[in-house]
Amino acid sequence: MRKITQLDRIKSKALKIAMTAFLAEPSLGQRQAKSLFSEIVTHLQKGMDDEEVVKTILKNHESAAIPQGQLSLMK
């Protein structure tokens, strides 16, 4: 039987956090998934809780978002 490691637990939490971030900011779907997950795992390894990681991810990638109050069909 394989022992579940701390990294395994972090990786499983990263998927949940990524889904929460994608729901909050759909434009994150245009980013490379591997780099986004690496960023999430790094934050979790530093000891940040789930909510802090989501806020940090959204803050770090807010430049890709459309400014509030504006709609765009072309991007």
C-alpha positions as a Markdown table, in Angstrom:
| # | Residue | x | y | z |
|---|---|---|---|---|
| 1 | Met | 0.0 | 0.0 | 0.0 |
| 2 | Arg | 1.3 | 3.4 | -0.9 |
| 3 | Lys | 1.6 | 6.1 | 1.8 |
| 4 | Ile | -0.1 | 9.4 | 1.0 |
| 5 | Thr | 2.5 | 12.2 | 1.2 |
| 6 | Gln | 2.1 | 15.9 | 2.1 |
| 7 | Leu | 2.8 | 16.7 | -1.5 |
| 8 | Asp | -0.1 | 14.4 | -2.6 |
| 9 | Arg | -2.4 | 16.3 | -0.2 |
| 10 | Ile | -1.3 | 19.6 | -1.6 |
| 11 | Lys | -1.8 | 18.5 | -5.2 |
| 12 | Ser | -5.3 | 17.4 | -4.4 |
| 13 | Lys | -6.1 | 20.7 | -2.8 |
| 14 | Ala | -4.6 | 22.5 | -5.8 |
| 15 | Leu | -7.3 | 21.2 | -8.1 |
| 16 | Lys | -10.1 | 22.5 | -5.9 |
| 17 | Ile | -8.4 | 25.9 | -5.6 |
| 18 | Ala | -7.9 | 26.1 | -9.4 |
| 19 | Met | -11.6 | 25.3 | -9.9 |
| 20 | Thr | -12.6 | 28.1 | -7.4 |
| 21 | Ala | -10.2 | 30.5 | -9.2 |
| 22 | Phe | -11.6 | 29.6 | -12.6 |
| 23 | Leu | -15.2 | 30.2 | -11.4 |
| 24 | Ala | -14.2 | 33.5 | -10.0 |
| 25 | Glu | -12.2 | 34.6 | -13.1 |
| 26 | Pro | -13.0 | 32.6 | -16.3 |
| 27 | Ser | -10.2 | 34.4 | -18.2 |
| 28 | Leu | -7.7 | 32.2 | -16.2 |
| 29 | Gly | -8.7 | 29.5 | -18.7 |
| 30 | Gln | -6.5 | 31.2 | -21.3 |
| 31 | Arg | -3.4 | 30.6 | -19.1 |
| 32 | Gln | -1.2 | 27.6 | -19.2 |
| 33 | Ala | -2.6 | 25.1 | -16.7 |
| 34 | Lys | 0.7 | 23.7 | -15.7 |
| 35 | Ser | 2.1 | 27.1 | -14.7 |
| 36 | Leu | -1.1 | 28.0 | -12.8 |
| 37 | Phe | -1.0 | 24.7 | -10.9 |
| 38 | Ser | 2.7 | 25.1 | -10.1 |
| 39 | Glu | 1.9 | 28.6 | -8.7 |
| 40 | Ile | -0.9 | 27.2 | -6.6 |
| 41 | Val | 1.3 | 24.3 | -5.2 |
| 42 | Thr | 4.0 | 26.8 | -4.4 |
| 43 | His | 1.6 | 29.0 | -2.4 |
| 44 | Leu | 0.3 | 26.0 | -0.5 |
| 45 | Gln | 3.8 | 24.8 | 0.3 |
| 46 | Lys | 4.4 | 28.2 | 1.8 |
| 47 | Gly | 1.6 | 27.5 | 4.2 |
| 48 | Met | -1.1 | 29.8 | 2.7 |
| 49 | Asp | -4.7 | 28.7 | 3.2 |
| 50 | Asp | -7.0 | 28.0 | 0.3 |
| 51 | Glu | -8.8 | 31.4 | 0.3 |
| 52 | Glu | -5.5 | 33.3 | 0.4 |
| 53 | Val | -4.2 | 31.3 | -2.5 |
| 54 | Val | -7.3 | 32.1 | -4.6 |
| 55 | Lys | -7.0 | 35.8 | -3.8 |
| 56 | Thr | -3.3 | 35.8 | -4.6 |
| 57 | Ile | -3.9 | 34.0 | -7.9 |
| 58 | Leu | -6.6 | 36.4 | -8.9 |
| 59 | Lys | -4.5 | 39.4 | -8.0 |
| 60 | Asn | -1.5 | 38.1 | -9.9 |
| 61 | His | -3.5 | 37.5 | -13.0 |
| 62 | Glu | -5.9 | 40.4 | -12.9 |
| 63 | Ser | -4.1 | 42.2 | -15.8 |
| 64 | Ala | -5.6 | 39.7 | -18.2 |
| 65 | Ala | -9.1 | 40.4 | -17.1 |
| 66 | Ile | -11.4 | 42.8 | -18.9 |
| 67 | Pro | -11.9 | 46.0 | -16.8 |
| 68 | Gln | -15.2 | 46.0 | -14.9 |
| 69 | Gly | -18.1 | 47.7 | -16.7 |
| 70 | Gln | -16.7 | 46.9 | -20.1 |
| 71 | Leu | -17.8 | 44.2 | -22.4 |
| 72 | Ser | -15.8 | 42.8 | -25.3 |
| 73 | Leu | -16.6 | 40.4 | -28.0 |
| 74 | Met | -13.0 | 40.6 | -29.4 |
| 75 | Lys | -10.1 | 39.5 | -27.2 |
